[in-house]
Amino acid sequence: MDKNFRRALSIGFSAVALSLGVSAHAKEAKDISVAVIPKVAVPFFDDCNKGAQTSADKLGVKYQWVVPQNTQGSTQVQIIEDLISRHVDGIAISVNEPKSVESVMKRAAQSGIKVLTYDSDSPKSGRSMYIGTNNETAGATMAETMGKALGGTGEVAIVTGQLGAVNLNERIAGIKKGLAKYPGIKIVETQGTDDDLAKGVSVVETTLRAHPQLKGIFGVSQVGGPAVSKVLNTKEFGAMKGKLEVLAFDDLPDTLKALKDGSIQGIMVQRPVTMGSLAVDHLVAQIQGTDTSPKDIDTGVTVVTKDNVGSYTK
């Protein structure tokens, strides 16, 4: 368990402890309602929901998990507007389009609702804090892993998810900064998938056909790894399996399977259970007035390979 992870847990547990000693004027836990919004329905957020639900049960607050049907910013805006009308006490959101939700998040805060972001931020939304991966640092770690694996030379491509997502663009910025020390590595393509697996497969196929000398792929959203794996297990591209350095994000079952079969060489694993748990902890602490000076929390990332696949934490 690394230092960032221990610190995140400590902060979360402290928020819980503080909430137990609040004054008689604070809202009772049983009367508090919090809502957590993911980007979309994908396995990564199932882990966030698991952590959030566990904390909500532990604290005794009312909890709802509100899943958008697509990744359009307007959908999350509608969800927040509905939550405002229902007078929830707290909202935690992983943002799809940062700009689109700024106004409605500020309106929620102005109405007395505590609002924070997790996993994917909207820095200008007036949110109280961000809980999740320091994505630029994670991107730099990814770049260093790739740079060493390729011996400092070769063409690489980036496969991302939603093109406007802050967290993904921060990862890409980190990759570019990290690769600055490897001038022999050239990024020849950056493509979005909208976090749709079928589109991801098509994007990877097109990229490999356009760049037959490609040496590596960065999958910076959760779709990247499974998409590359599917393509490398086809007849057309099977010869590249094990020769193409593939780094992915998030430990989805298909991504872990690809790590074990050699389609993927490394996974940047975040801590979604911790994100969800801390989001609820801090919302409740803010609602009860015990977390008055919230600060962003980096929940950390672990580089998972075949060597440590059985021993990492979430």
N, C-alpha and C positions, 0 to 999 in steps of 0.2 A: 504494500500500500504506500503510494508516494506522498510527498509532503503536501501538494496541492489538494489531493483527495482527503487527507486527514484534516486539513484546514477547513475544507468545505463541509465535511461532516460535523466538525466541531462547531462551526457557525450555525449550522442547522439545528443541532441539539441545544445550543445555547438559546436559540429563538424559542424552542419548545419550552425549555426550563423557565425562561422569562415569562412566557405566557401563563404559566401556572401561578405566578406570583403577582399578577396585575391587581390594580386597585378595584374596589367594589363598583367603581363607575364605568369600568371597561365592559364592553359587550361580552356576554357569556358565550362560550364556545358553541353551545347548542343552537344559538341564535345567529351564528355566522354562516354565510353561504359564500363559497368561492367557486369560480369556474376556471378551468384550464382548457386552452384552445391550442391544438397542434396545427401544423401546416396542412396536413392531409392525412388520410387513413393509410399509414404504412407501418411496418413492424417496429421501426425505431421508436415511434411515438407510443406504441403499446408499452414499451419499457418506461417511458415517461409517465404514462397513465398509472402503471403499477406503483411507481414511487410516490406519485401524488396521492393516489387512493390510500396507500398505506399510511401516509402522514395525516391525511384527513381523518381516517378512522382513529388513529392514535390520539389526535387532538380533539375529536368529537365534534367536528364541524360538518356542515352540509356541503356536499361536493358534487360537481357535475363536470363531465368531460364532453366538450362540444366540438365535434369533428366537421370541418368544412368539406363540402362535396367536391371541391376543386381547389386549385392553387391561385385563383384570381384574388387580387386584393379586395375587390368589391364584396366578395363572399365573407371575408373576415370582418369587413366593416359592418355588414348586415348583422353578423353574429354579435358583435360588440353593442350595436344599437339595441338589439333585442335584450341583451343582458342588462343594459342601462335601464330599459323600461321595466325590467323585472326586479330592479333594485338589489342586485347582488352586492356583496361587500368587497369582493376582491376578484381581479382577473389576472391570470398569467397567460401570455400568448407567445407562441413561436411564429414570427411574422414572415409572411410570404413576400409582400411588397411594402417596404418600409415607409415610403412616402404616402401611400394610399391610406394608411391607418393613423397617420399623425393627428389629424383633426379629431377623429372620433375617440382616440385614446385620451387626448387632452380633455375632451368633453366628459369622458367617464371620470377622470381624475377630479375635474371641477365639480362634478356631482357628488363627490365624496367617496367614490370607489377607489380602492388601492389597486394600482396597475403596475405590473412588472413584466419584463420579457425573459424568456428562457430559450436556449438553443439558437434562435435567430433574432437579432435585435432590430429595433427602430430607434436609433439614438436620439432623434429630435422629436420624439413623441411625448416627452414629459414623463416617461415611465420612471419609476422610483429606482430601479436597479436592473441589471442584466445578470442572469445566472446561466452559465454554460461554458463551452470551450472558448479559449482565446484563439480564435480561428486563424489569425495571422501567424501566431506562433506555431500552430498545428501545421499550417501550410509550409512554413519554413522547415519544420521537422521532416515533412514529406519530401521536400526538395533535397534536403541533405541525404535522406535515405536513397533517393533516386540517383543523386550525383555520385555517391559512392558505388552504387550497384553498376552504373554504366561506365565507371572509370573516367568520368568527366567529359565524355563526348557522346554525341548522337542526337537524333531528332526525337522529340517527344510531343505528345498531344494531351490536351486537357479536356475531359468530359465532365461537364457540370450539370446542375439541375435547372432550377428556375434562374434565368439570367439576371433578374433583379434582386435576388436574395442576398442580403448583407452578409450573412455568415459564409456563403459560398464564395462571394467576391473577395471577402477578407482572406479566405484560404488561397485563392488564386494570387492575390497580392503577396501573400507570404511565400508562395512557390516562386514567384518571379524574383523576389528579394533574395530568397535562398539560393536560386540558381545563378545569381550574379557572380558568385565565386566559382562558377563552372561555365566559363564563356564558351566552351566547346559543346555545350548542350543548347539546342535551339528548339523553342516552342513553335511548332508549325501549324497548330490548329487548336482552337478553343470552341467547343460546341455545347449547346444546351440540350437537355432532354425533357425539360418540364417535369422531371422526376417520374417519367413514364417509361417503363421497361421496354415496351415495344419500340418506342421512339429511340431509346438508348441503343438498342441492338442495331437499328438502322443507321444511327449516327456513327457507331463504331465500325460497321461494315464499310460505310462510305469513306471514313477516315483511313482505314487500312488499305483500301483500294487506291486512294489518292496519294498515299505516302508509303510505298512498299518498303522503304528503308527505315521505317519507324522503329525505334528501339525501346520506347517506353510510353505508358499511358498513366496519367493521373486521373483517377476517378474521385472527384471531390464531393460528390453527393452520394447518397446510399445506392442509387441506381447504377452508378458507373461500374462497380465491381461485378455484379451479376450480369450486366449487359456484355462486358468484355468476355466474361467466362462463357456465356452462351455462344458468342461468336467464335471464340477459340476452340470450341468443341464441335465445330462444323467441319465438313470435309474441305471446304474452300480455304479455311484459315488454320486448320489443325496443325500444320507444320510450324506455326509461329508459337504454339503453346510451349511455355518454358523458356523460350528465347526472347519473348517480349516481356520487359520488366513492367509489371502491373501493380500499382499501389492504389488501394481503395480506402473508402471511409465506411465505418460502421459494420458491426458484426452480425449482419443478417445471416440466416441459415445458409442461403445460397452462396454468400460471400465466404463464409467459413468453409463450406464444402469446396469452393474453388481454391482456397488457400491450401487445403489438404491435397487436392488433385494436381496442384502445380500451375493452375491458370493464373493465380494471383500470388505475388511474393510477399506482400505486406499489407496490413490493415491498420488504419488509424482509428482506434476504438475510443469513442467518447464514453461518457458516463450518464446515459439518459435516465436511469433509475434515480440517481443522485439529483439530477436536474429537477425532475418532477417532485421529489421529496422536499428539496430545499425551496422550490417555488411556493409550495403550500405552507411550509414552515414560516417563510418570511412574509407572505401575505397575511397570515393570521397574526403574526407578531406586529405588523404594521397596523392592522385593523384594531388591535387591542392596545396600541400605543407603546409597545415595549421595544420596537425597532424604529427609532426616530431618526437615525442617520444611516440609512442603508447604503451599502457599497457593493459594487459589482463583485461577483464571485467567479473565478476561473475553476471549473470542475476538472480540467486536465484531460490529457489524451495519452493513450498507451500505444506504442507500435507493436502490433501483434504479428508474429511470424509462426512458422511451424514449431519453432523452438519453445515458445511460451504460450501457445494457444490454449493450454490447459490450466493456466495459472493467473490470468489477468482478472481485474475487478471492474465492476460497472457501477 
